């Protein structure tokens, strides 16, 4: 049986090592270029990818890796390591601070251990199945009484959103205190786990490496992680949309907003 606490400790070590290098590189010559429309890649992405491959290969020999900066299979195996070597490249390249590193182990088709790390902000969330979620060494418990109406909603705005997704976000904006978009899944998940928001909704354009670690942490903290139709996320594919909520009532409320037929 996999020792998930030990796995999480090793993933944390890797996240910190990669994060330290990224921090050192942020003020240097980043060699910013586009790998696709509005998709920024830098020398830091490439360096962090090299480090990630080397460290994960050494610590978890033989375990397949699903990483952002490489080609990945269409159908993912039931057991693999998944990581975003630099989540939030665009804001990283602009000198902002919400970017981060995230890693997870998927086993039996489900994320079972994961880490989210923001070097500039000094934030680290680590979680493993049955072991709880921990933020900077303290146990995380999401608020079971939090509602959409009395809290901030974290969302993602990007060029991939279709008209239905924009309508959904508009409805959420009208029900919550305000919407906040950070441009990084790591940053948004940590904000929610810190108790600053009731929900994180990312409709389109994201990938499995953006959410796997956060899904473990949200579940272990007492929250809910679901696909956009309300079912369990499918961790066998790379493209993902996800809803993280502080409690089942919030998840149900946000999903209901998507199903409303008439504009508000």
C-alpha positions as CSV (number, residue, x, y, z in Angstrom):
1,X,0.0,0.0,0.0
2,X,1.3,3.5,-0.9
3,X,2.3,5.6,2.1
4,X,0.5,8.7,1.1
5,X,1.9,10.9,3.8
6,X,5.4,10.1,2.6
7,X,4.4,10.7,-1.0
8,X,3.0,14.1,0.0
9,X,6.2,15.0,1.8
10,X,8.2,14.2,-1.3
11,X,5.9,16.1,-3.5
12,X,6.3,19.1,-1.1
13,X,10.1,18.9,-1.4
14,X,9.9,18.9,-5.2
15,X,7.4,21.8,-5.2
16,X,9.7,23.9,-3.0
17,X,12.8,23.0,-5.0
18,X,11.2,24.0,-8.3
19,X,9.5,27.0,-6.8
20,X,12.9,28.3,-5.5
21,X,14.4,28.2,-9.0
22,X,11.3,29.9,-10.5
23,X,11.6,32.6,-7.9
24,X,15.2,33.2,-8.8
25,X,14.4,33.4,-12.5
26,X,11.4,35.7,-12.3
27,X,13.5,38.9,-12.3
28,X,15.8,37.7,-15.1
29,X,15.6,37.3,-18.8
30,X,12.6,35.1,-19.2
31,X,12.7,34.6,-23.0
32,X,8.9,35.0,-23.3
33,X,7.3,33.5,-26.4
34,X,4.0,32.1,-27.5
35,X,3.4,28.3,-27.8
36,X,-0.1,28.9,-29.1
37,X,-2.7,31.8,-29.3
38,X,-2.5,33.7,-26.0
39,X,-0.4,30.8,-24.5
40,X,2.8,32.1,-23.0
41,X,5.8,30.0,-22.3
42,X,9.1,31.1,-20.8
43,X,12.6,29.8,-20.1
44,X,11.4,29.3,-16.5
45,X,8.7,26.9,-17.7
46,X,11.3,24.9,-19.6
47,X,13.7,24.9,-16.6
48,X,11.0,23.9,-14.1
49,X,9.9,21.1,-16.5
50,X,13.5,19.7,-16.6
51,X,13.7,19.8,-12.8
52,X,10.3,18.2,-12.4
53,X,11.1,15.3,-14.7
54,X,14.5,14.7,-13.0
55,X,13.1,14.9,-9.4
56,X,10.0,12.8,-10.0
57,X,11.9,10.2,-11.9
58,X,14.4,9.8,-9.1
59,X,11.8,9.7,-6.3
60,X,9.1,7.7,-8.1
61,X,10.8,5.5,-10.6
62,X,8.6,3.9,-13.2
63,X,5.5,6.0,-12.4
64,X,4.1,7.8,-15.6
65,X,4.2,11.6,-15.6
66,X,1.5,13.9,-17.0
67,X,3.0,17.4,-17.2
68,X,2.0,20.6,-18.9
69,X,5.2,21.1,-20.8
70,X,5.1,17.8,-22.7
71,X,3.0,15.7,-24.9
72,X,0.5,13.5,-23.0
73,X,-1.7,10.5,-23.9
74,X,-5.4,11.2,-24.7
75,X,-6.5,8.6,-22.2
76,X,-4.5,8.7,-18.9
77,X,-3.4,5.7,-16.9
78,X,-5.1,4.8,-13.6
79,X,-1.8,5.7,-11.8
80,X,0.3,8.7,-12.6
81,X,2.0,11.7,-11.3
82,X,0.6,15.0,-12.6
83,X,2.1,18.5,-12.3
84,X,1.9,22.0,-13.5
85,X,5.6,23.1,-13.5
86,X,4.5,26.8,-13.5
87,X,0.9,27.6,-13.1
88,X,0.1,31.2,-14.1
89,X,2.9,31.7,-16.6
90,X,1.3,34.9,-17.9
91,X,1.2,36.6,-14.5
92,X,4.6,35.2,-13.7
93,X,6.0,36.9,-16.8
94,X,4.4,40.1,-15.9
95,X,6.0,40.2,-12.4
96,X,2.9,39.3,-10.4
97,X,2.9,37.0,-7.3
98,X,-0.1,34.6,-7.5
99,X,1.7,32.0,-9.7
100,X,2.7,28.6,-8.2
101,X,3.6,25.0,-8.6
102,X,1.3,22.0,-8.1
103,X,1.8,18.3,-8.0
104,X,-0.3,15.3,-7.3
105,X,-0.4,11.5,-7.4
106,X,-3.4,9.9,-9.1
107,X,-4.0,6.3,-8.0
108,X,-6.9,4.1,-8.9
109,X,-8.1,6.8,-11.2
110,X,-8.4,9.4,-8.3
111,X,-6.1,12.0,-6.9
112,X,-4.8,10.7,-3.5
113,X,-2.0,13.1,-2.6
114,X,-1.2,16.6,-3.7
115,X,0.7,19.9,-3.0
116,X,0.1,23.5,-4.0
117,X,2.9,26.0,-3.5
118,X,3.2,29.8,-4.0
119,X,6.8,30.8,-3.5
120,X,6.4,34.6,-3.3
121,X,3.4,34.4,-1.0
122,X,5.0,31.7,1.2
123,X,1.9,29.5,0.9
124,X,1.9,25.7,0.8
125,X,-1.1,23.4,1.0
126,X,-0.5,19.7,1.3
127,X,-3.1,17.0,1.5
128,X,-3.5,13.2,1.2
129,X,-6.5,10.9,1.3
130,X,-7.4,10.2,4.9
131,X,-4.7,12.5,6.3
132,X,-6.4,15.9,6.0
133,X,-5.5,19.1,4.3
134,X,-2.7,21.3,5.7
135,X,-1.9,24.9,5.0
136,X,1.5,26.1,6.2
137,X,1.4,23.4,8.8
138,X,-2.1,24.1,10.1
139,X,-5.1,21.9,9.5
140,X,-7.6,23.2,7.0
141,X,-11.4,23.0,7.7
142,X,-13.7,24.7,5.2
143,X,-16.8,26.5,6.6
144,X,-19.9,24.3,6.3
145,X,-22.2,27.3,6.8
146,X,-20.7,29.5,4.1
147,X,-23.0,30.6,1.3
148,X,-22.5,32.2,-2.1
149,X,-24.4,35.3,-1.0
150,X,-22.1,36.2,1.8
151,X,-18.8,35.4,0.2
152,X,-16.4,36.1,-2.7
153,X,-16.6,33.8,-5.7
154,X,-13.3,32.9,-7.5
155,X,-13.6,32.3,-11.2
156,X,-11.4,32.1,-14.3
157,X,-11.9,34.4,-17.3
158,X,-10.0,33.4,-20.4
159,X,-10.2,33.3,-24.2
160,X,-11.7,29.8,-24.2
161,X,-15.0,30.7,-22.6
162,X,-18.1,30.2,-24.7
163,X,-21.3,32.3,-24.4
164,X,-23.0,29.8,-22.0
165,X,-20.0,30.0,-19.6
166,X,-20.1,33.8,-19.7
167,X,-23.8,33.8,-18.8
168,X,-23.1,31.4,-15.9
169,X,-20.4,33.6,-14.6
170,X,-22.7,36.6,-14.9
171,X,-25.3,34.8,-12.8
172,X,-22.8,33.9,-10.2
173,X,-21.6,37.6,-10.1
174,X,-25.2,38.7,-9.3
175,X,-25.5,36.2,-6.4
176,X,-22.1,36.6,-4.7
177,X,-20.4,39.6,-3.0
178,X,-18.0,39.9,-6.0
179,X,-16.1,37.8,-8.5
180,X,-12.3,37.5,-8.3
181,X,-10.1,36.1,-11.1
182,X,-6.4,35.5,-10.3
183,X,-5.3,33.9,-13.5
184,X,-3.9,30.8,-11.7
185,X,-5.7,27.7,-10.4
186,X,-3.1,27.3,-7.7
187,X,-3.7,30.8,-6.4
188,X,-7.4,30.5,-6.5
189,X,-7.5,27.1,-4.8
190,X,-5.3,28.3,-2.0
191,X,-7.4,31.4,-1.5
192,X,-10.5,29.2,-1.2
193,X,-8.8,26.8,1.2
194,X,-7.7,29.8,3.3
195,X,-11.4,30.6,3.8
196,X,-11.5,33.7,1.6
197,X,-14.1,32.4,-0.8
198,X,-16.9,29.9,-1.0
199,X,-16.3,28.6,-4.5
200,X,-13.8,28.4,-7.3
201,X,-15.4,27.9,-10.8
202,X,-13.2,27.2,-13.8
203,X,-15.4,26.5,-16.8
204,X,-13.1,26.0,-19.8
205,X,-9.5,26.0,-20.9
206,X,-7.9,24.3,-18.0
207,X,-6.3,20.8,-17.7
208,X,-5.9,18.0,-15.2
209,X,-2.7,19.3,-13.7
210,X,-4.5,22.5,-12.7
211,X,-6.9,20.7,-10.4
212,X,-5.7,17.3,-9.2
213,X,-3.9,18.4,-6.1
214,X,-6.5,21.0,-5.2
215,X,-9.2,18.4,-5.4
216,X,-7.6,16.3,-2.8
217,X,-7.1,19.3,-0.5
218,X,-10.7,20.5,-0.9
219,X,-12.2,17.1,-0.2
220,X,-10.0,16.6,2.8
221,X,-10.9,20.0,4.1
222,X,-14.6,19.1,4.0
223,X,-15.5,20.7,0.7
224,X,-16.7,19.4,-2.6
225,X,-14.9,18.9,-5.9
226,X,-17.2,18.2,-8.9
227,X,-17.2,18.4,-12.7
228,X,-19.4,21.0,-14.3
229,X,-22.4,18.7,-14.6
230,X,-22.2,17.9,-10.8
231,X,-20.6,14.4,-11.2
232,X,-17.2,13.3,-10.0
233,X,-14.4,14.7,-12.1
234,X,-12.9,12.4,-14.8
235,X,-9.2,12.1,-14.0
236,X,-8.6,9.9,-17.1
237,X,-8.6,12.9,-19.5
238,X,-6.5,16.0,-19.7
239,X,-9.1,18.8,-20.5
240,X,-11.0,19.7,-17.4
241,X,-13.6,22.1,-16.0
242,X,-14.2,22.0,-12.3
243,X,-16.2,23.4,-9.4
244,X,-14.7,23.5,-6.0
245,X,-17.1,24.5,-3.2
246,X,-16.7,25.0,0.6
247,X,-19.7,22.7,1.2
248,X,-22.4,20.8,-0.8
249,X,-25.0,23.6,-0.5
250,X,-22.7,26.0,-2.2
251,X,-21.9,23.5,-5.0
252,X,-25.6,22.9,-5.5
253,X,-26.4,26.6,-5.6
254,X,-23.7,27.3,-8.2
255,X,-24.8,24.3,-10.4
256,X,-28.4,25.6,-10.2
257,X,-27.3,28.9,-11.7
258,X,-26.0,27.1,-14.7
259,X,-29.4,25.4,-15.3
260,X,-31.6,28.5,-15.0
261,X,-33.1,29.0,-18.5
262,X,-34.1,32.7,-18.4
263,X,-31.5,35.5,-18.0
264,X,-31.5,37.1,-14.6
